[in-house]
Amino acid sequence: MLCQFSFQNFKSYKKETTFDFQASSIPEFANSLIIRDKCSKVLPVGVIYGPNGGGKTNLLQALACLISTVVKPIHDLEKNRKALIMQHRVTAEPFLFNHISAQEPSEFQIFFRTGDYEYRYYLSIFKDEILAETLDRKKIGGKKPAHIFYREGTEISLGAILKKENVNTSINMKMPFLSFLAINYNIPVIAEAQEWFESCIIRSYANPKVETQIIISNDAEFKAQTLLLLNDMGIDVADYRFDEKEEQLYLKRNIAGSAYELSFEHESDGTRKLIAALPMVLVALQEGRLVIIDELDAKLHPKLLRYIISMFKNPTMNKHGAQLLFTSHDMATMKNTVFRRDEIWFAALDEDHSSEIYSLYEIRREDNERVNSTAAFDKQYLEGRYGADPY
């Protein structure tokens, strides 16, 4: 699971920026938190609001850039450990509204947990070349992290675990050392980190083609769950089938005692969006994956969006620590009945035309008190009290 992600000098973000999935000490939705022994509590959901051009998408792309930089070379050489990888490549681009930053690397740092360990991975990249890279891990509940490797330019320092493996340290400057190790060696600590990166799901519904990329499974249980959720959301579908000859998905409905089929391309925009997104959400919940979605709310009724959010916040459905991070313009879900204050984030431009982010929990009122948990979040945001407003 993702704990914290920091980055700087990436697209519209110039300064160091941190997105935190670690829960604050606030009482709301306490039963929805992801709790593990000896660990800080982690949020299951995070949403980013803000004006167009404020940096919402670029925040997700920064995370996608780090993940895909590690995964792409592994996947290209068919050395991946996860059978199902749903990602797209994002290249590192520096902040261009400053002559100095335009010639400096983009930097990323991520803390994530998998198994019994918490990992820290750092990457510095400029013009597709890796300038620095670090991987550390710490036993959950432990105090001192173990050094796995450290890379500065062409020099690579190995920790005790890798020294035993007699690994090669002469690699291409465009190849992350983590990816190189995953491709060429079978080392448990590397495999564990690799599988976490591969498990991340990245989708951008700003691209209409994404809605046509559908996961179809003939597994009876998976199919039944998908149909159950569609019907629970008001999409009356009795069955579906994929015609391999036509390469077309058909949805079956029973109306007045008769069965009718309608091709996927003739369904409504909202139905197509749900059919594309729901199987992906089910995979995430079943396997405890991180889901990163740009414009999740596009073409969805607010109640359907709220339903998807509730699946991640329901500990009965989310037994494996799946997380959802998405951008939205939908004010109907910016409610204290849907989100905790630390689950709501805002992205906006500062005076230097550089993006910044902050959570609702960080905002102080005129009396220096935090925004109350019972406040009308949507109403106060539209009144301009939280910033990140287009006016």
KEZASE-194602 format. One record per residue (C-alpha): residue in three letters; chain; x, y, z. Coordinates in steps of 0.2 Angstrom, whole numbers, plus 2048, in hexadecimal, padded with zeros to 3 digits. Layout:
<rs>
+------+-----+-----+-----+-----+
: type : mol :   x :   y :   z :
+------+-----+-----+-----+-----+
:  Ala :   A :   X :   Y :   Z :
...
+------+-----+-----+-----+-----+
</rs>
This chain:
<rs>
+------+-----+-----+-----+-----+
: type : mol :   x :   y :   z :
+------+-----+-----+-----+-----+
:  Met :   A : 800 : 800 : 800 :
:  Leu :   A : 805 : 812 : 7FD :
:  Cys :   A : 80B : 81C : 80C :
:  Gln :   A : 812 : 82C : 805 :
:  Phe :   A : 818 : 833 : 7F4 :
:  Ser :   A : 823 : 842 : 7F2 :
:  Phe :   A : 82A : 84A : 7E2 :
:  Gln :   A : 831 : 85A : 7DB :
:  Asn :   A : 834 : 862 : 7CA :
:  Phe :   A : 828 : 859 : 7C1 :
:  Lys :   A : 81C : 861 : 7B4 :
:  Ser :   A : 813 : 86F : 7BD :
:  Tyr :   A : 81B : 86B : 7CE :
:  Lys :   A : 82B : 874 : 7D2 :
:  Lys :   A : 82D : 872 : 7E5 :
:  Glu :   A : 82D : 862 : 7EF :
:  Thr :   A : 81B : 85C : 7F0 :
:  Thr :   A : 815 : 84E : 7FC :
:  Phe :   A : 805 : 844 : 7FB :
:  Asp :   A : 802 : 83A : 80B :
:  Phe :   A : 7F7 : 82B : 80C :
:  Gln :   A : 7FB : 829 : 81F :
:  Ala :   A : 7EB : 82D : 829 :
:  Ser :   A : 7EB : 83C : 835 :
:  Ser :   A : 7E5 : 83A : 847 :
:  Ile :   A : 7D2 : 83F : 843 :
:  Pro :   A : 7C3 : 835 : 848 :
:  Glu :   A : 7B9 : 835 : 838 :
:  Phe :   A : 7B7 : 824 : 82F :
:  Ala :   A : 7C3 : 81C : 83B :
:  Asn :   A : 7BD : 80A : 836 :
:  Ser :   A : 7C1 : 80D : 823 :
:  Leu :   A : 7D4 : 80F : 826 :
:  Ile :   A : 7E0 : 802 : 821 :
:  Ile :   A : 7E7 : 7FB : 831 :
:  Arg :   A : 7F6 : 7EF : 833 :
:  Asp :   A : 7FF : 7EA : 842 :
:  Lys :   A : 80E : 7F6 : 847 :
:  Cys :   A : 809 : 801 : 839 :
:  Ser :   A : 803 : 813 : 838 :
:  Lys :   A : 7F1 : 813 : 831 :
:  Val :   A : 7EF : 816 : 81F :
:  Leu :   A : 7E1 : 81E : 814 :
:  Pro :   A : 7D8 : 813 : 808 :
:  Val :   A : 7D3 : 822 : 7FD :
:  Gly :   A : 7DA : 833 : 7F7 :
:  Val :   A : 7D2 : 840 : 7EC :
:  Ile :   A : 7D9 : 84F : 7E4 :
:  Tyr :   A : 7CE : 85E : 7DF :
:  Gly :   A : 7D3 : 86F : 7D7 :
:  Pro :   A : 7D1 : 87A : 7C8 :
:  Asn :   A : 7D6 : 875 : 7B7 :
:  Gly :   A : 7E8 : 877 : 7B4 :
:  Gly :   A : 7EB : 877 : 7C7 :
:  Gly :   A : 7F6 : 867 : 7C7 :
:  Lys :   A : 7E9 : 859 : 7CC :
:  Thr :   A : 7EE : 84E : 7BD :
:  Asn :   A : 801 : 852 : 7BE :
:  Leu :   A : 801 : 84B : 7D0 :
:  Leu :   A : 7FA : 83B : 7CA :
:  Gln :   A : 806 : 83B : 7BB :
:  Ala :   A : 815 : 83E : 7C7 :
:  Leu :   A : 810 : 82E : 7D0 :
:  Ala :   A : 80D : 825 : 7BF :
:  Cys :   A : 81E : 82B : 7B9 :
:  Leu :   A : 827 : 823 : 7C7 :
:  Ile :   A : 81D : 812 : 7C6 :
:  Ser :   A : 81E : 811 : 7B3 :
:  Thr :   A : 831 : 815 : 7B3 :
:  Val :   A : 834 : 806 : 7BE :
:  Val :   A : 827 : 7FA : 7B6 :
:  Lys :   A : 829 : 7FD : 7A3 :
:  Pro :   A : 83A : 7F6 : 7A0 :
:  Ile :   A : 835 : 7E6 : 7AA :
:  His :   A : 825 : 7E4 : 7A0 :
:  Asp :   A : 82D : 7E8 : 78F :
:  Leu :   A : 839 : 7D9 : 793 :
:  Glu :   A : 82A : 7CE : 799 :
:  Lys :   A : 832 : 7CC : 7AA :
:  Asn :   A : 823 : 7D2 : 7B4 :
:  Arg :   A : 81D : 7C8 : 7C3 :
:  Lys :   A : 80B : 7CF : 7C2 :
:  Ala :   A : 800 : 7C8 : 7B4 :
:  Leu :   A : 7F5 : 7D7 : 7B3 :
:  Ile :   A : 7FD : 7E8 : 7B1 :
:  Met :   A : 7F2 : 7F7 : 7AE :
:  Gln :   A : 7FE : 806 : 7AC :
:  His :   A : 804 : 813 : 79F :
:  Arg :   A : 815 : 81A : 79D :
:  Val :   A : 817 : 82C : 7A3 :
:  Thr :   A : 828 : 835 : 7A0 :
:  Ala :   A : 831 : 841 : 7AC :
:  Glu :   A : 82F : 853 : 7A7 :
:  Pro :   A : 836 : 861 : 7B2 :
:  Phe :   A : 82E : 871 : 7B6 :
:  Leu :   A : 830 : 87C : 7A7 :
:  Phe :   A : 82B : 88D : 7AE :
:  Asn :   A : 83C : 890 : 7B5 :
:  His :   A : 84D : 88F : 7AC :
:  Ile :   A : 856 : 886 : 7BA :
:  Ser :   A : 849 : 879 : 7BE :
:  Ala :   A : 847 : 875 : 7AB :
:  Gln :   A : 859 : 86F : 7AC :
:  Glu :   A : 858 : 865 : 7BC :
:  Pro :   A : 852 : 853 : 7BF :
:  Ser :   A : 840 : 84E : 7C5 :
:  Glu :   A : 841 : 845 : 7D6 :
:  Phe :   A : 835 : 838 : 7DD :
:  Gln :   A : 834 : 830 : 7EE :
:  Ile :   A : 828 : 823 : 7F3 :
:  Phe :   A : 824 : 819 : 803 :
:  Phe :   A : 81A : 809 : 801 :
:  Arg :   A : 816 : 7FA : 80C :
:  Thr :   A : 815 : 7E8 : 805 :
:  Gly :   A : 816 : 7D8 : 810 :
:  Asp :   A : 820 : 7DB : 820 :
:  Tyr :   A : 82A : 7EA : 819 :
:  Glu :   A : 829 : 7FC : 815 :
:  Tyr :   A : 833 : 802 : 806 :
:  Arg :   A : 83A : 813 : 802 :
:  Tyr :   A : 83F : 815 : 7EF :
:  Tyr :   A : 847 : 825 : 7E8 :
:  Leu :   A : 84A : 829 : 7D6 :
:  Ser :   A : 852 : 839 : 7CE :
:  Ile :   A : 850 : 839 : 7BB :
:  Phe :   A : 854 : 846 : 7AD :
:  Lys :   A : 851 : 844 : 79B :
:  Asp :   A : 84D : 831 : 79D :
:  Glu :   A : 85E : 82E : 7A6 :
:  Ile :   A : 85F : 828 : 7B9 :
:  Leu :   A : 86A : 834 : 7C3 :
:  Ala :   A : 866 : 82D : 7D4 :
:  Glu :   A : 85D : 81E : 7DB :
:  Thr :   A : 85A : 817 : 7EC :
:  Leu :   A : 851 : 808 : 7F4 :
:  Asp :   A : 84F : 805 : 806 :
:  Arg :   A : 844 : 7FA : 811 :
:  Lys :   A : 83F : 7F9 : 823 :
:  Lys :   A : 837 : 7EB : 82C :
:  Ile :   A : 825 : 7F1 : 831 :
:  Gly :   A : 827 : 7F5 : 844 :
:  Gly :   A : 83A : 7F7 : 842 :
:  Lys :   A : 844 : 806 : 844 :
:  Lys :   A : 853 : 805 : 839 :
:  Pro :   A : 851 : 804 : 826 :
:  Ala :   A : 85C : 7F8 : 81C :
:  His :   A : 865 : 7FF : 80D :
:  Ile :   A : 862 : 7F5 : 7FD :
:  Phe :   A : 86B : 7FF : 7F1 :
:  Tyr :   A : 870 : 811 : 7ED :
:  Arg :   A : 874 : 818 : 7DC :
:  Glu :   A : 87C : 829 : 7D8 :
:  Gly :   A : 880 : 82B : 7C5 :
:  Thr :   A : 889 : 81B : 7C0 :
:  Glu :   A : 88F : 817 : 7D1 :
:  Ile :   A : 884 : 80A : 7DA :
:  Ser :   A : 886 : 805 : 7ED :
:  Leu :   A : 87F : 7F4 : 7F2 :
:  Gly :   A : 877 : 7F0 : 803 :
:  Ala :   A : 87B : 7E0 : 80C :
:  Ile :   A : 86C : 7D7 : 804 :
:  Leu :   A : 872 : 7DA : 7F2 :
:  Lys :   A : 885 : 7D7 : 7F6 :
:  Lys :   A : 881 : 7C5 : 7F9 :
:  Glu :   A : 879 : 7C3 : 7E8 :
:  Asn :   A : 888 : 7C9 : 7DE :
:  Val :   A : 87E : 7D4 : 7D3 :
:  Asn :   A : 884 : 7DE : 7C4 :
:  Thr :   A : 885 : 7F1 : 7C6 :
:  Ser :   A : 889 : 7F6 : 7B5 :
:  Ile :   A : 879 : 7FC : 7AD :
:  Asn :   A : 872 : 808 : 7A0 :
:  Met :   A : 86F : 81A : 7A7 :
:  Lys :   A : 85D : 819 : 7A1 :
:  Met :   A : 859 : 809 : 7AB :
:  Pro :   A : 853 : 80A : 7BD :
:  Phe :   A : 85E : 7FE : 7C7 :
:  Leu :   A : 84F : 7F7 : 7CF :
:  Ser :   A : 848 : 7F2 : 7BE :
:  Phe :   A : 859 : 7EB : 7B9 :
:  Leu :   A : 859 : 7E0 : 7C9 :
:  Ala :   A : 847 : 7DB : 7C6 :
:  Ile :   A : 84B : 7D5 : 7B4 :
:  Asn :   A : 85B : 7CC : 7B7 :
:  Tyr :   A : 85A : 7C5 : 7C9 :
:  Asn :   A : 84E : 7BC : 7D4 :
:  Ile :   A : 851 : 7C5 : 7E4 :
:  Pro :   A : 842 : 7C5 : 7F1 :
:  Val :   A : 844 : 7D7 : 7F7 :
:  Ile :   A : 845 : 7DD : 7E5 :
:  Ala :   A : 836 : 7D2 : 7DF :
:  Glu :   A : 82C : 7D9 : 7EE :
:  Ala :   A : 82F : 7EB : 7E9 :
:  Gln :   A : 82C : 7E7 : 7D6 :
:  Glu :   A : 81B : 7DE : 7D9 :
:  Trp :   A : 815 : 7EE : 7E3 :
:  Phe :   A : 81A : 7F9 : 7D4 :
:  Glu :   A : 812 : 7ED : 7C8 :
:  Ser :   A : 802 : 7EC : 7D2 :
:  Cys :   A : 7FE : 7FE : 7D1 :
:  Ile :   A : 7EF : 802 : 7C5 :
:  Ile :   A : 7F0 : 813 : 7BB :
:  Arg :   A : 7E2 : 819 : 7B0 :
:  Ser :   A : 7DE : 82A : 7A9 :
:  Tyr :   A : 7CC : 82D : 7A3 :
:  Ala :   A : 7D1 : 83D : 79B :
:  Asn :   A : 7D6 : 832 : 78D :
:  Pro :   A : 7C6 : 82B : 785 :
:  Lys :   A : 7CF : 81B : 77F :
:  Val :   A : 7D1 : 815 : 791 :
:  Glu :   A : 7BE : 812 : 792 :
:  Thr :   A : 7C0 : 805 : 784 :
:  Gln :   A : 7CD : 7FB : 78D :
:  Ile :   A : 7C3 : 7EF : 797 :
:  Ile :   A : 7C8 : 7E0 : 7A2 :
:  Ile :   A : 7BD : 7D1 : 79D :
:  Ser :   A : 7BE : 7C1 : 7A8 :
:  Asn :   A : 7B6 : 7B0 : 7A5 :
:  Asp :   A : 7B8 : 7AC : 7B7 :
:  Ala :   A : 7A7 : 7A9 : 7BE :
:  Glu :   A : 7AA : 7B1 : 7CF :
:  Phe :   A : 7B2 : 7C1 : 7C8 :
:  Lys :   A : 7A4 : 7C2 : 7BB :
:  Ala :   A : 796 : 7C0 : 7C8 :
:  Gln :   A : 79E : 7CE : 7D3 :
:  Thr :   A : 79F : 7DA : 7C4 :
:  Leu :   A : 78D : 7D7 : 7BF :
:  Leu :   A : 788 : 7D8 : 7D1 :
:  Leu :   A : 790 : 7E9 : 7D3 :
:  Leu :   A : 789 : 7F0 : 7C2 :
:  Asn :   A : 778 : 7EB : 7C8 :
:  Asp :   A : 77A : 7F2 : 7D9 :
:  Met :   A : 77F : 803 : 7D0 :
:  Gly :   A : 76F : 802 : 7C6 :
:  Ile :   A : 777 : 7FB : 7B6 :
:  Asp :   A : 76A : 7ED : 7B2 :
:  Val :   A : 775 : 7E0 : 7AA :
:  Ala :   A : 772 : 7CD : 7AB :
:  Asp :   A : 782 : 7C7 : 7A2 :
:  Tyr :   A : 790 : 7CC : 796 :
:  Arg :   A : 79A : 7C3 : 789 :
:  Phe :   A : 7A8 : 7C7 : 77E :
:  Asp :   A : 7A7 : 7C3 : 76B :
:  Glu :   A : 7B9 : 7BF : 766 :
:  Lys :   A : 7B4 : 7BF : 753 :
:  Glu :   A : 7AD : 7D0 : 754 :
:  Glu :   A : 7B8 : 7D6 : 762 :
:  Gln :   A : 7A9 : 7DD : 76B :
:  Leu :   A : 7A2 : 7DD : 77C :
:  Tyr :   A : 78F : 7DA : 77E :
:  Leu :   A : 785 : 7DD : 78D :
:  Lys :   A : 775 : 7D3 : 790 :
:  Arg :   A : 765 : 7D9 : 798 :
:  Asn :   A : 755 : 7D0 : 79C :
:  Ile :   A : 746 : 7DB : 798 :
:  Ala :   A : 734 : 7D5 : 799 :
:  Gly :   A : 739 : 7C3 : 798 :
:  Ser :   A : 744 : 7C5 : 789 :
:  Ala :   A : 757 : 7C6 : 788 :
:  Tyr :   A : 75F : 7D4 : 77E :
:  Glu :   A : 771 : 7D8 : 77A :
:  Leu :   A : 779 : 7E9 : 778 :
:  Ser :   A : 78B : 7EC : 772 :
:  Phe :   A : 797 : 7F5 : 77D :
:  Glu :   A : 799 : 803 : 771 :
:  His :   A : 786 : 807 : 771 :
:  Glu :   A : 786 : 808 : 784 :
:  Ser :   A : 785 : 819 : 78D :
:  Asp :   A : 795 : 822 : 791 :
:  Gly :   A : 792 : 81F : 7A4 :
:  Thr :   A : 78F : 80D : 7A1 :
:  Arg :   A : 79F : 80B : 797 :
:  Lys :   A : 7A9 : 814 : 7A4 :
:  Leu :   A : 7A2 : 808 : 7B2 :
:  Ile :   A : 7A5 : 7F8 : 7A8 :
:  Ala :   A : 7B7 : 7FE : 7A5 :
:  Ala :   A : 7BA : 803 : 7B7 :
:  Leu :   A : 7B1 : 7F6 : 7C1 :
:  Pro :   A : 7BC : 7E7 : 7BD :
:  Met :   A : 7CB : 7F1 : 7C0 :
:  Val :   A : 7C4 : 7F6 : 7D1 :
:  Leu :   A : 7C0 : 7E4 : 7D5 :
:  Val :   A : 7D2 : 7DE : 7D1 :
:  Ala :   A : 7D9 : 7EC : 7DC :
:  Leu :   A : 7CE : 7E7 : 7EB :
:  Gln :   A : 7D1 : 7D5 : 7E9 :
:  Glu :   A : 7E4 : 7D7 : 7E8 :
:  Gly :   A : 7E7 : 7E7 : 7F3 :
:  Arg :   A : 7ED : 7F2 : 7E5 :
:  Leu :   A : 7EF : 805 : 7E3 :
:  Val :   A : 7E3 : 80C : 7D6 :
:  Ile :   A : 7E8 : 81D : 7CF :
:  Ile :   A : 7DA : 825 : 7C4 :
:  Asp :   A : 7DA : 836 : 7BC :
:  Glu :   A : 7C8 : 83D : 7BA :
:  Leu :   A : 7BF : 82E : 7C2 :
:  Asp :   A : 7AF : 838 : 7C3 :
:  Ala :   A : 7AE : 83C : 7B0 :
:  Lys :   A : 79D : 835 : 7A9 :
:  Leu :   A : 799 : 82D : 7BA :
:  His :   A : 789 : 832 : 7C4 :
:  Pro :   A : 78F : 839 : 7D6 :
:  Lys :   A : 786 : 82A : 7DE :
:  Leu :   A : 790 : 81E : 7D4 :
:  Leu :   A : 7A0 : 827 : 7D8 :
:  Arg :   A : 79C : 826 : 7EA :
:  Tyr :   A : 798 : 814 : 7E9 :
:  Ile :   A : 7AA : 810 : 7E1 :
:  Ile :   A : 7B2 : 81B : 7EF :
:  Ser :   A : 7A8 : 811 : 7FC :
:  Met :   A : 7AF : 800 : 7F6 :
:  Phe :   A : 7C0 : 806 : 7FB :
:  Lys :   A : 7BA : 80D : 80C :
:  Asn :   A : 7B1 : 7FD : 810 :
:  Pro :   A : 7BC : 7F1 : 81A :
:  Thr :   A : 7B1 : 7E3 : 816 :
:  Met :   A : 7B4 : 7E5 : 803 :
:  Asn :   A : 7C6 : 7EC : 805 :
:  Lys :   A : 7CE : 7DE : 80F :
:  His :   A : 7DF : 7DF : 807 :
:  Gly :   A : 7E3 : 7F2 : 808 :
:  Ala :   A : 7DF : 7F8 : 7F7 :
:  Gln :   A : 7E0 : 80B : 7F4 :
:  Leu :   A : 7D8 : 817 : 7E8 :
:  Leu :   A : 7E0 : 828 : 7E3 :
:  Phe :   A : 7D6 : 832 : 7D7 :
:  Thr :   A : 7D2 : 844 : 7D0 :
:  Ser :   A : 7C1 : 84B : 7D0 :
:  His :   A : 7B7 : 85B : 7CC :
:  Asp :   A : 7A7 : 853 : 7D4 :
:  Met :   A : 7A1 : 85E : 7E2 :
:  Ala :   A : 793 : 852 : 7E7 :
:  Thr :   A : 79F : 846 : 7EF :
:  Met :   A : 7A9 : 853 : 7F8 :
:  Lys :   A : 7A0 : 84F : 808 :
:  Asn :   A : 7A4 : 84B : 81A :
:  Thr :   A : 799 : 83C : 817 :
:  Val :   A : 7A5 : 835 : 80A :
:  Phe :   A : 7B6 : 83B : 80E :
:  Arg :   A : 7C1 : 83E : 81D :
:  Arg :   A : 7CA : 84F : 81D :
:  Asp :   A : 7DB : 848 : 81A :
:  Glu :   A : 7D4 : 83E : 80B :
:  Ile :   A : 7D0 : 84E : 802 :
:  Trp :   A : 7DE : 857 : 7F9 :
:  Phe :   A : 7DF : 867 : 7EE :
:  Ala :   A : 7EB : 86C : 7E0 :
:  Ala :   A : 7ED : 87E : 7DB :
:  Leu :   A : 7FA : 889 : 7D3 :
:  Asp :   A : 805 : 895 : 7DE :
:  Glu :   A : 80C : 8A6 : 7DA :
:  Asp :   A : 81A : 89E : 7D0 :
:  His :   A : 80E : 894 : 7C5 :
:  Ser :   A : 813 : 885 : 7CE :
:  Ser :   A : 807 : 878 : 7D4 :
:  Glu :   A : 805 : 874 : 7E7 :
:  Ile :   A : 7FA : 868 : 7F0 :
:  Tyr :   A : 7F3 : 868 : 802 :
:  Ser :   A : 7E5 : 85E : 80B :
:  Leu :   A : 7D5 : 864 : 812 :
:  Tyr :   A : 7DC : 85F : 823 :
:  Glu :   A : 7EB : 86B : 822 :
:  Ile :   A : 7DF : 87A : 81E :
:  Arg :   A : 7DD : 886 : 82D :
:  Arg :   A : 7CE : 892 : 82F :
:  Glu :   A : 7CF : 8A4 : 834 :
:  Asp :   A : 7CF : 8A0 : 846 :
:  Asn :   A : 7DE : 894 : 842 :
:  Glu :   A : 7D4 : 884 : 846 :
:  Arg :   A : 7D2 : 876 : 839 :
:  Val :   A : 7C3 : 874 : 82E :
:  Asn :   A : 7B6 : 86B : 838 :
:  Ser :   A : 7B2 : 859 : 834 :
:  Thr :   A : 7A0 : 85E : 833 :
:  Ala :   A : 7A2 : 86C : 827 :
:  Ala :   A : 79A : 86D : 816 :
:  Phe :   A : 7AA : 86A : 80C :
:  Asp :   A : 7A2 : 86C : 7FB :
:  Lys :   A : 79A : 87D : 7FF :
:  Gln :   A : 7A9 : 884 : 808 :
:  Tyr :   A : 7B4 : 87F : 7F9 :
:  Leu :   A : 7A9 : 887 : 7ED :
:  Glu :   A : 7A9 : 897 : 7F8 :
:  Gly :   A : 7BC : 897 : 7F6 :
:  Arg :   A : 7C0 : 893 : 808 :
:  Tyr :   A : 7CC : 885 : 803 :
:  Gly :   A : 7D5 : 88D : 7F4 :
:  Ala :   A : 7D8 : 883 : 7E5 :
:  Asp :   A : 7CA : 88D : 7DC :
:  Pro :   A : 7CA : 892 : 7CA :
:  Tyr :   A : 7C4 : 8A4 : 7CF :
+------+-----+-----+-----+-----+
</rs>
